[in-house]
Amino acid sequence: MTTRGFTFVADEPHNGALGEGPTPTEYLLMALASCTAQTLRQYVDYKYDTAGDITVEIDYHEPEQEGAERYLQRTITLSEEPDPDDLKVMHDIAEKSPVTLLIQFAWSVRTEFVGPR
C-alpha cells in the first residue's frame, strides 16, 4: 500500500506465521490510537508547559453472546495527573478526534483515562 510517497505492508497471519506486516484491523486500531494521541498532544502542548507522555491503547471487544455490543475500548494513560476539569476537557477532545468521529458511524468507542503508571 502507498500513500503520499509512504509504503506500507498489510498482511494476515497464515499457518501460524505472523505475516509480513500488520493486519488491516491492526492498522485501523493504530489509526485510532495515534489520532487520539496526536489530538490530545496538540491540546496539552497548548495548555501546559510540560504535559508528560500520552499513551493510548485500543482493545477490540467482539461480543461472545448473540445481541451483545461490539465496541472498541480506548484506554488513555497520562504520565502527569491533570486537574479534574482539564481531564473532562481532554475526554471531550478525545471523543472528537477525527478518526474517532469517522469510526463511530460503525462502532462504539468507549474512552477511559487511567492514572500515571
GUTORFI-618466 format. One record per residue: residue number from 1; residue in three letters; x, y, z of N, C-alpha, C in turn. Coordinates in Angstrom, 1 decimal. Layout:
! GUTORFI-618466
nr:NUM rest:ALA n.X:X n.Y:Y n.Z:Z ca.X:X ca.Y:Y ca.Z:Z c.X:X c.Y:Y c.Z:Z
...
END
This chain:
! GUTORFI-618466
nr:1 rest:MET n.X:0.9 n.Y:-1.2 n.Z:0.0 ca.X:0.0 ca.Y:0.0 ca.Z:0.0 c.X:0.9 c.Y:1.2 c.Z:0.0
nr:2 rest:THR n.X:0.5 n.Y:2.3 n.Z:-0.7 ca.X:1.2 ca.Y:3.5 ca.Z:-0.7 c.X:0.3 c.Y:4.7 c.Z:-0.5
nr:3 rest:THR n.X:0.7 n.Y:5.7 n.Z:0.1 ca.X:0.0 ca.Y:7.0 ca.Z:0.2 c.X:1.0 c.Y:8.1 c.Z:0.4
nr:4 rest:ARG n.X:0.9 n.Y:9.1 n.Z:-0.3 ca.X:1.8 ca.Y:10.3 ca.Z:-0.3 c.X:3.3 c.Y:9.9 c.Z:-0.2
nr:5 rest:GLY n.X:3.6 n.Y:8.9 n.Z:-1.0 ca.X:5.0 ca.Y:8.5 ca.Z:-1.1 c.X:5.5 c.Y:7.6 c.Z:0.0
nr:6 rest:PHE n.X:4.6 n.Y:7.2 n.Z:1.0 ca.X:5.0 ca.Y:6.3 ca.Z:2.0 c.X:4.5 c.Y:4.9 c.Z:1.6
nr:7 rest:THR n.X:5.2 n.Y:3.9 n.Z:1.9 ca.X:4.9 ca.Y:2.5 ca.Z:1.5 c.X:4.7 c.Y:1.7 c.Z:2.8
nr:8 rest:PHE n.X:3.6 n.Y:0.9 n.Z:2.8 ca.X:3.2 ca.Y:0.1 ca.Z:4.0 c.X:2.9 c.Y:-1.3 c.Z:3.5
nr:9 rest:VAL n.X:3.0 n.Y:-2.3 n.Z:4.4 ca.X:2.6 ca.Y:-3.7 ca.Z:4.1 c.X:1.5 c.Y:-4.1 c.Z:5.0
nr:10 rest:ALA n.X:0.5 n.Y:-4.7 n.Z:4.5 ca.X:-0.6 ca.Y:-5.2 ca.Z:5.3 c.X:-0.6 c.Y:-6.7 c.Z:5.0
nr:11 rest:ASP n.X:-0.8 n.Y:-7.5 n.Z:6.0 ca.X:-0.9 ca.Y:-9.0 ca.Z:5.8 c.X:-1.7 c.Y:-9.6 c.Z:6.8
nr:12 rest:GLU n.X:-2.1 n.Y:-10.8 n.Z:6.6 ca.X:-2.8 ca.Y:-11.6 ca.Z:7.6 c.X:-1.9 c.Y:-12.8 c.Z:8.0
nr:13 rest:PRO n.X:-2.0 n.Y:-13.3 n.Z:9.2 ca.X:-1.2 ca.Y:-14.4 ca.Z:9.6 c.X:-1.7 c.Y:-15.7 c.Z:8.9
nr:14 rest:HIS n.X:-0.7 n.Y:-16.5 n.Z:8.5 ca.X:-1.0 ca.Y:-17.8 ca.Z:7.8 c.X:-0.2 c.Y:-18.9 c.Z:8.4
nr:15 rest:ASN n.X:-0.9 n.Y:-20.0 n.Z:8.7 ca.X:-0.3 ca.Y:-21.2 ca.Z:9.2 c.X:0.6 c.Y:-20.9 c.Z:10.4
nr:16 rest:GLY n.X:0.2 n.Y:-20.1 n.Z:11.3 ca.X:1.0 ca.Y:-19.8 ca.Z:12.5 c.X:2.0 c.Y:-18.7 c.Z:12.3
nr:17 rest:ALA n.X:2.3 n.Y:-18.3 n.Z:11.1 ca.X:3.3 ca.Y:-17.2 ca.Z:10.9 c.X:2.6 c.Y:-15.9 c.Z:11.1
nr:18 rest:LEU n.X:3.4 n.Y:-14.9 n.Z:11.6 ca.X:2.8 ca.Y:-13.6 ca.Z:11.8 c.X:2.4 c.Y:-12.8 c.Z:10.6
nr:19 rest:GLY n.X:3.0 n.Y:-13.0 n.Z:9.5 ca.X:2.8 ca.Y:-12.3 ca.Z:8.3 c.X:3.9 c.Y:-11.2 c.Z:8.1
nr:20 rest:GLU n.X:3.8 n.Y:-10.5 n.Z:7.0 ca.X:4.8 ca.Y:-9.5 ca.Z:6.6 c.X:4.6 c.Y:-8.1 c.Z:7.2
nr:21 rest:GLY n.X:3.4 n.Y:-7.9 n.Z:7.8 ca.X:3.1 ca.Y:-6.6 ca.Z:8.3 c.X:1.8 c.Y:-6.7 c.Z:9.2
nr:22 rest:PRO n.X:1.4 n.Y:-5.6 n.Z:9.7 ca.X:0.2 ca.Y:-5.5 ca.Z:10.5 c.X:-1.0 c.Y:-5.9 c.Z:9.6
nr:23 rest:THR n.X:-2.1 n.Y:-6.4 n.Z:10.3 ca.X:-3.3 ca.Y:-6.8 ca.Z:9.6 c.X:-4.1 c.Y:-5.5 c.Z:9.3
nr:24 rest:PRO n.X:-5.0 n.Y:-5.5 n.Z:8.4 ca.X:-5.9 ca.Y:-4.3 ca.Z:8.2 c.X:-6.6 c.Y:-3.8 c.Z:9.5
nr:25 rest:THR n.X:-7.0 n.Y:-4.8 n.Z:10.3 ca.X:-7.6 ca.Y:-4.4 ca.Z:11.6 c.X:-6.6 c.Y:-3.7 c.Z:12.5
nr:26 rest:GLU n.X:-5.4 n.Y:-4.2 n.Z:12.5 ca.X:-4.4 ca.Y:-3.6 ca.Z:13.4 c.X:-4.1 c.Y:-2.2 c.Z:12.9
nr:27 rest:TYR n.X:-4.1 n.Y:-1.9 n.Z:11.6 ca.X:-3.9 ca.Y:-0.6 ca.Z:11.1 c.X:-5.1 c.Y:0.3 c.Z:11.5
nr:28 rest:LEU n.X:-6.3 n.Y:-0.2 n.Z:11.5 ca.X:-7.4 ca.Y:0.6 ca.Z:12.0 c.X:-7.3 c.Y:1.0 c.Z:13.4
nr:29 rest:LEU n.X:-6.9 n.Y:0.0 n.Z:14.3 ca.X:-6.7 ca.Y:0.3 ca.Z:15.7 c.X:-5.5 c.Y:1.3 c.Z:15.9
nr:30 rest:MET n.X:-4.5 n.Y:1.1 n.Z:15.1 ca.X:-3.3 ca.Y:2.0 ca.Z:15.3 c.X:-3.7 c.Y:3.4 c.Z:14.8
nr:31 rest:ALA n.X:-4.6 n.Y:3.5 n.Z:13.8 ca.X:-5.1 ca.Y:4.9 ca.Z:13.3 c.X:-5.8 c.Y:5.6 c.Z:14.5
nr:32 rest:LEU n.X:-6.7 n.Y:4.8 n.Z:15.1 ca.X:-7.5 ca.Y:5.4 ca.Z:16.2 c.X:-6.6 c.Y:5.8 c.Z:17.4
nr:33 rest:ALA n.X:-5.6 n.Y:5.0 n.Z:17.8 ca.X:-4.7 ca.Y:5.3 ca.Z:18.9 c.X:-3.8 c.Y:6.5 c.Z:18.5
nr:34 rest:SER n.X:-3.2 n.Y:6.5 n.Z:17.3 ca.X:-2.3 ca.Y:7.6 ca.Z:17.0 c.X:-3.1 c.Y:8.9 c.Z:16.8
nr:35 rest:CYS n.X:-4.3 n.Y:8.9 n.Z:16.2 ca.X:-5.1 ca.Y:10.1 ca.Z:16.1 c.X:-5.5 c.Y:10.7 c.Z:17.4
nr:36 rest:THR n.X:-5.9 n.Y:9.8 n.Z:18.3 ca.X:-6.2 ca.Y:10.2 ca.Z:19.7 c.X:-5.0 c.Y:10.9 c.Z:20.4
nr:37 rest:ALA n.X:-3.9 n.Y:10.2 n.Z:20.3 ca.X:-2.7 ca.Y:10.8 ca.Z:21.0 c.X:-2.3 c.Y:12.1 c.Z:20.4
nr:38 rest:GLN n.X:-2.3 n.Y:12.2 n.Z:19.1 ca.X:-1.9 ca.Y:13.5 ca.Z:18.4 c.X:-2.8 c.Y:14.6 c.Z:18.7
nr:39 rest:THR n.X:-4.1 n.Y:14.3 n.Z:18.7 ca.X:-5.1 ca.Y:15.3 ca.Z:19.0 c.X:-5.0 c.Y:15.8 c.Z:20.5
nr:40 rest:LEU n.X:-4.8 n.Y:14.9 n.Z:21.4 ca.X:-4.6 ca.Y:15.3 ca.Z:22.8 c.X:-3.3 c.Y:16.0 c.Z:23.0
nr:41 rest:ARG n.X:-2.2 n.Y:15.6 n.Z:22.3 ca.X:-0.9 ca.Y:16.3 ca.Z:22.4 c.X:-1.0 c.Y:17.7 c.Z:22.0
nr:42 rest:GLN n.X:-1.8 n.Y:18.0 n.Z:20.9 ca.X:-2.0 ca.Y:19.4 ca.Z:20.5 c.X:-2.6 c.Y:20.2 c.Z:21.6
nr:43 rest:TYR n.X:-3.6 n.Y:19.7 n.Z:22.3 ca.X:-4.3 ca.Y:20.4 ca.Z:23.4 c.X:-3.3 c.Y:20.6 c.Z:24.6
nr:44 rest:VAL n.X:-2.7 n.Y:19.5 n.Z:25.0 ca.X:-1.8 ca.Y:19.6 ca.Z:26.2 c.X:-0.6 c.Y:20.5 c.Z:26.0
nr:45 rest:ASP n.X:-0.1 n.Y:20.5 n.Z:24.8 ca.X:1.1 ca.Y:21.3 ca.Z:24.5 c.X:0.6 c.Y:22.8 c.Z:24.5
nr:46 rest:TYR n.X:-0.6 n.Y:23.1 n.Z:24.1 ca.X:-1.1 ca.Y:24.4 ca.Z:24.1 c.X:-1.4 c.Y:24.9 c.Z:25.5
nr:47 rest:LYS n.X:-1.9 n.Y:24.0 n.Z:26.4 ca.X:-2.4 ca.Y:24.3 ca.Z:27.7 c.X:-1.3 c.Y:24.3 c.Z:28.8
nr:48 rest:TYR n.X:-0.3 n.Y:23.5 n.Z:28.7 ca.X:0.7 ca.Y:23.3 ca.Z:29.7 c.X:2.1 c.Y:23.5 c.Z:29.2
nr:49 rest:ASP n.X:3.0 n.Y:23.9 n.Z:30.1 ca.X:4.4 ca.Y:24.0 ca.Z:29.7 c.X:5.0 c.Y:22.6 c.Z:29.5
nr:50 rest:THR n.X:4.7 n.Y:21.7 n.Z:30.5 ca.X:5.1 ca.Y:20.3 ca.Z:30.4 c.X:3.9 c.Y:19.4 c.Z:30.7
nr:51 rest:ALA n.X:3.6 n.Y:18.5 n.Z:29.8 ca.X:2.4 ca.Y:17.7 ca.Z:29.9 c.X:2.7 c.Y:16.3 c.Z:30.1
nr:52 rest:GLY n.X:3.9 n.Y:15.8 n.Z:29.9 ca.X:4.2 ca.Y:14.4 ca.Z:30.1 c.X:3.9 c.Y:13.6 c.Z:28.9
nr:53 rest:ASP n.X:3.9 n.Y:12.3 n.Z:29.1 ca.X:3.6 ca.Y:11.4 ca.Z:28.0 c.X:2.1 c.Y:11.0 c.Z:27.9
nr:54 rest:ILE n.X:1.7 n.Y:10.7 n.Z:26.7 ca.X:0.3 ca.Y:10.2 ca.Z:26.4 c.X:0.5 c.Y:8.9 c.Z:25.8
nr:55 rest:THR n.X:-0.2 n.Y:7.8 n.Z:26.4 ca.X:-0.2 ca.Y:6.5 ca.Z:25.8 c.X:-1.6 c.Y:6.1 c.Z:25.5
nr:56 rest:VAL n.X:-1.9 n.Y:5.6 n.Z:24.4 ca.X:-3.3 ca.Y:5.2 ca.Z:24.0 c.X:-3.3 c.Y:3.7 c.Z:23.6
nr:57 rest:GLU n.X:-4.1 n.Y:2.9 n.Z:24.2 ca.X:-4.2 ca.Y:1.5 ca.Z:23.9 c.X:-5.7 c.Y:1.3 c.Z:23.4
nr:58 rest:ILE n.X:-5.8 n.Y:0.5 n.Z:22.4 ca.X:-7.1 ca.Y:0.2 ca.Z:21.9 c.X:-7.3 c.Y:-1.3 c.Z:21.9
nr:59 rest:ASP n.X:-8.4 n.Y:-1.8 n.Z:22.5 ca.X:-8.8 ca.Y:-3.2 ca.Z:22.6 c.X:-10.1 c.Y:-3.4 c.Z:21.8
nr:60 rest:TYR n.X:-10.2 n.Y:-4.4 n.Z:21.0 ca.X:-11.4 ca.Y:-4.7 ca.Z:20.3 c.X:-12.2 c.Y:-5.7 c.Z:21.0
nr:61 rest:HIS n.X:-13.4 n.Y:-5.4 n.Z:21.3 ca.X:-14.3 ca.Y:-6.4 ca.Z:22.1 c.X:-15.3 c.Y:-6.9 c.Z:21.1
nr:62 rest:GLU n.X:-15.1 n.Y:-8.2 n.Z:20.8 ca.X:-16.1 ca.Y:-8.9 ca.Z:20.0 c.X:-17.1 c.Y:-9.6 c.Z:20.9
nr:63 rest:PRO n.X:-18.4 n.Y:-9.4 n.Z:20.6 ca.X:-19.4 ca.Y:-10.0 ca.Z:21.5 c.X:-19.3 c.Y:-11.5 c.Z:21.6
nr:64 rest:GLU n.X:-19.4 n.Y:-12.1 n.Z:22.8 ca.X:-19.4 ca.Y:-13.5 ca.Z:22.9 c.X:-20.8 c.Y:-14.1 c.Z:22.9
nr:65 rest:GLN n.X:-21.8 n.Y:-13.2 n.Z:23.1 ca.X:-23.2 ca.Y:-13.7 ca.Z:23.1 c.X:-23.9 c.Y:-12.9 c.Z:22.0
nr:66 rest:GLU n.X:-24.9 n.Y:-13.6 n.Z:21.4 ca.X:-25.7 ca.Y:-13.0 ca.Z:20.3 c.X:-26.4 c.Y:-11.8 c.Z:20.9
nr:67 rest:GLY n.X:-26.4 n.Y:-10.7 n.Z:20.2 ca.X:-27.0 ca.Y:-9.5 ca.Z:20.6 c.X:-26.2 c.Y:-8.5 c.Z:21.4
nr:68 rest:ALA n.X:-25.0 n.Y:-9.0 n.Z:21.9 ca.X:-24.2 ca.Y:-8.2 ca.Z:22.7 c.X:-23.5 c.Y:-7.2 c.Z:21.8
nr:69 rest:GLU n.X:-23.1 n.Y:-6.1 n.Z:22.4 ca.X:-22.5 ca.Y:-5.0 ca.Z:21.6 c.X:-21.0 c.Y:-5.2 c.Z:21.3
nr:70 rest:ARG n.X:-20.6 n.Y:-4.9 n.Z:20.1 ca.X:-19.2 ca.Y:-4.9 ca.Z:19.6 c.X:-18.7 c.Y:-3.5 c.Z:19.8
nr:71 rest:TYR n.X:-17.5 n.Y:-3.3 n.Z:20.4 ca.X:-17.0 ca.Y:-2.0 ca.Z:20.6 c.X:-15.5 c.Y:-2.0 c.Z:20.7
nr:72 rest:LEU n.X:-14.9 n.Y:-0.8 n.Z:20.7 ca.X:-13.5 ca.Y:-0.6 ca.Z:20.9 c.X:-13.4 c.Y:0.1 c.Z:22.2
nr:73 rest:GLN n.X:-12.5 n.Y:-0.4 n.Z:23.1 ca.X:-12.1 ca.Y:0.2 ca.Z:24.4 c.X:-10.9 c.Y:0.9 c.Z:24.2
nr:74 rest:ARG n.X:-10.9 n.Y:2.2 n.Z:24.4 ca.X:-9.7 ca.Y:3.1 ca.Z:24.3 c.X:-9.3 c.Y:3.5 c.Z:25.7
nr:75 rest:THR n.X:-8.1 n.Y:3.1 n.Z:26.1 ca.X:-7.5 ca.Y:3.5 ca.Z:27.4 c.X:-6.4 c.Y:4.5 c.Z:27.2
nr:76 rest:ILE n.X:-6.5 n.Y:5.6 n.Z:27.8 ca.X:-5.5 ca.Y:6.7 ca.Z:27.7 c.X:-4.8 c.Y:6.8 c.Z:29.0
nr:77 rest:THR n.X:-3.5 n.Y:6.7 n.Z:29.0 ca.X:-2.7 ca.Y:6.9 ca.Z:30.2 c.X:-1.8 c.Y:8.1 c.Z:30.0
nr:78 rest:LEU n.X:-1.9 n.Y:9.0 n.Z:31.1 ca.X:-1.1 ca.Y:10.2 ca.Z:31.1 c.X:0.0 c.Y:10.0 c.Z:32.2
nr:79 rest:SER n.X:1.2 n.Y:10.5 n.Z:31.9 ca.X:2.2 ca.Y:10.4 ca.Z:32.9 c.X:2.2 c.Y:11.5 c.Z:33.9
nr:80 rest:GLU n.X:1.4 n.Y:12.5 n.Z:33.7 ca.X:1.2 ca.Y:13.6 ca.Z:34.6 c.X:-0.3 c.Y:13.6 c.Z:35.0
nr:81 rest:GLU n.X:-0.6 n.Y:13.8 n.Z:36.3 ca.X:-2.0 ca.Y:13.9 ca.Z:36.7 c.X:-2.6 c.Y:15.3 c.Z:36.4
nr:82 rest:PRO n.X:-3.6 n.Y:15.3 n.Z:35.5 ca.X:-4.2 ca.Y:16.6 ca.Z:35.2 c.X:-5.3 c.Y:17.0 c.Z:36.2
nr:83 rest:ASP n.X:-5.6 n.Y:18.3 n.Z:36.2 ca.X:-6.7 ca.Y:18.8 ca.Z:37.0 c.X:-8.0 c.Y:18.1 c.Z:36.5
nr:84 rest:PRO n.X:-8.9 n.Y:17.8 n.Z:37.4 ca.X:-10.2 ca.Y:17.1 ca.Z:37.0 c.X:-10.9 c.Y:17.8 c.Z:35.9
nr:85 rest:ASP n.X:-10.9 n.Y:19.2 n.Z:36.0 ca.X:-11.6 ca.Y:19.9 ca.Z:34.9 c.X:-10.9 c.Y:19.8 c.Z:33.6
nr:86 rest:ASP n.X:-9.6 n.Y:19.7 n.Z:33.6 ca.X:-8.8 ca.Y:19.5 ca.Z:32.4 c.X:-9.1 c.Y:18.1 c.Z:31.8
nr:87 rest:LEU n.X:-9.2 n.Y:17.1 n.Z:32.7 ca.X:-9.4 ca.Y:15.8 ca.Z:32.3 c.X:-10.8 c.Y:15.7 c.Z:31.6
nr:88 rest:LYS n.X:-11.8 n.Y:16.4 n.Z:32.0 ca.X:-13.1 ca.Y:16.4 ca.Z:31.3 c.X:-12.9 c.Y:16.9 c.Z:29.9
nr:89 rest:VAL n.X:-12.2 n.Y:18.0 n.Z:29.8 ca.X:-11.9 ca.Y:18.7 ca.Z:28.5 c.X:-11.2 c.Y:17.7 c.Z:27.6
nr:90 rest:MET n.X:-10.2 n.Y:17.0 n.Z:28.2 ca.X:-9.4 ca.Y:16.1 ca.Z:27.4 c.X:-10.3 c.Y:14.9 c.Z:26.9
nr:91 rest:HIS n.X:-11.2 n.Y:14.4 n.Z:27.8 ca.X:-12.1 ca.Y:13.4 ca.Z:27.4 c.X:-13.0 c.Y:13.8 c.Z:26.2
nr:92 rest:ASP n.X:-13.5 n.Y:15.0 n.Z:26.3 ca.X:-14.3 ca.Y:15.6 ca.Z:25.2 c.X:-13.5 c.Y:15.7 c.Z:23.9
nr:93 rest:ILE n.X:-12.2 n.Y:16.1 n.Z:24.0 ca.X:-11.3 ca.Y:16.2 ca.Z:22.8 c.X:-11.1 c.Y:14.9 c.Z:22.2
nr:94 rest:ALA n.X:-10.8 n.Y:13.9 n.Z:23.1 ca.X:-10.6 ca.Y:12.5 ca.Z:22.5 c.X:-11.8 c.Y:12.0 c.Z:21.8
nr:95 rest:GLU n.X:-13.0 n.Y:12.3 n.Z:22.3 ca.X:-14.2 ca.Y:11.9 ca.Z:21.7 c.X:-14.5 c.Y:12.6 c.Z:20.3
nr:96 rest:LYS n.X:-13.8 n.Y:13.7 n.Z:20.1 ca.X:-14.0 ca.Y:14.4 ca.Z:18.8 c.X:-12.8 c.Y:14.3 c.Z:17.9
nr:97 rest:SER n.X:-11.8 n.Y:13.5 n.Z:18.2 ca.X:-10.7 ca.Y:13.3 ca.Z:17.3 c.X:-11.2 c.Y:12.8 c.Z:16.0
nr:98 rest:PRO n.X:-10.6 n.Y:13.2 n.Z:14.9 ca.X:-11.1 ca.Y:12.8 ca.Z:13.5 c.X:-11.3 c.Y:11.3 c.Z:13.3
nr:99 rest:VAL n.X:-10.4 n.Y:10.5 n.Z:13.7 ca.X:-10.6 ca.Y:9.0 ca.Z:13.4 c.X:-11.8 c.Y:8.5 c.Z:14.3
nr:100 rest:THR n.X:-11.9 n.Y:9.0 n.Z:15.5 ca.X:-13.0 ca.Y:8.6 ca.Z:16.4 c.X:-14.3 c.Y:8.9 c.Z:15.7
nr:101 rest:LEU n.X:-14.5 n.Y:10.1 n.Z:15.2 ca.X:-15.7 ca.Y:10.5 ca.Z:14.6 c.X:-16.0 c.Y:9.7 c.Z:13.3
nr:102 rest:LEU n.X:-14.9 n.Y:9.3 n.Z:12.6 ca.X:-15.1 ca.Y:8.5 ca.Z:11.4 c.X:-15.6 c.Y:7.1 c.Z:11.7
nr:103 rest:ILE n.X:-15.0 n.Y:6.5 n.Z:12.7 ca.X:-15.4 ca.Y:5.1 ca.Z:13.0 c.X:-16.6 c.Y:5.0 c.Z:13.9
nr:104 rest:GLN n.X:-17.0 n.Y:6.0 n.Z:14.6 ca.X:-18.2 ca.Y:5.9 ca.Z:15.4 c.X:-19.5 c.Y:5.7 c.Z:14.6
nr:105 rest:PHE n.X:-19.4 n.Y:5.9 n.Z:13.3 ca.X:-20.5 ca.Y:5.6 ca.Z:12.5 c.X:-20.8 c.Y:4.1 c.Z:12.5
nr:106 rest:ALA n.X:-19.7 n.Y:3.3 n.Z:12.7 ca.X:-19.9 ca.Y:1.8 ca.Z:12.6 c.X:-19.8 c.Y:1.1 c.Z:14.0
nr:107 rest:TRP n.X:-19.0 n.Y:1.7 n.Z:14.9 ca.X:-18.7 ca.Y:1.0 ca.Z:16.2 c.X:-18.9 c.Y:2.0 c.Z:17.3
nr:108 rest:SER n.X:-19.0 n.Y:1.4 n.Z:18.5 ca.X:-19.0 ca.Y:2.2 ca.Z:19.7 c.X:-17.5 c.Y:2.3 c.Z:20.2
nr:109 rest:VAL n.X:-17.1 n.Y:3.5 n.Z:20.5 ca.X:-15.7 ca.Y:3.7 ca.Z:21.1 c.X:-15.9 c.Y:4.2 c.Z:22.5
nr:110 rest:ARG n.X:-15.4 n.Y:3.4 n.Z:23.5 ca.X:-15.5 ca.Y:3.8 ca.Z:24.9 c.X:-14.2 c.Y:4.3 c.Z:25.3
nr:111 rest:THR n.X:-14.1 n.Y:5.4 n.Z:26.0 ca.X:-12.8 ca.Y:6.0 ca.Z:26.4 c.X:-12.7 c.Y:6.0 c.Z:27.9
nr:112 rest:GLU n.X:-11.5 n.Y:5.6 n.Z:28.4 ca.X:-11.2 ca.Y:5.6 ca.Z:29.8 c.X:-9.9 c.Y:6.2 c.Z:30.0
nr:113 rest:PHE n.X:-9.7 n.Y:7.2 n.Z:31.0 ca.X:-8.4 ca.Y:7.7 ca.Z:31.4 c.X:-8.0 c.Y:6.9 c.Z:32.6
nr:114 rest:VAL n.X:-6.7 n.Y:6.6 n.Z:32.7 ca.X:-6.2 ca.Y:6.0 ca.Z:33.9 c.X:-5.0 c.Y:6.8 c.Z:34.4
nr:115 rest:GLY n.X:-4.7 n.Y:6.7 n.Z:35.7 ca.X:-3.6 ca.Y:7.5 ca.Z:36.3 c.X:-2.3 c.Y:7.1 c.Z:35.8
nr:116 rest:PRO n.X:-1.3 n.Y:7.8 n.Z:36.2 ca.X:0.1 ca.Y:7.5 ca.Z:35.8 c.X:0.5 c.Y:6.1 c.Z:36.2
nr:117 rest:ARG n.X:1.3 n.Y:5.5 n.Z:35.4 ca.X:1.8 ca.Y:4.1 ca.Z:35.7 c.X:3.3 c.Y:4.2 c.Z:36.1
END
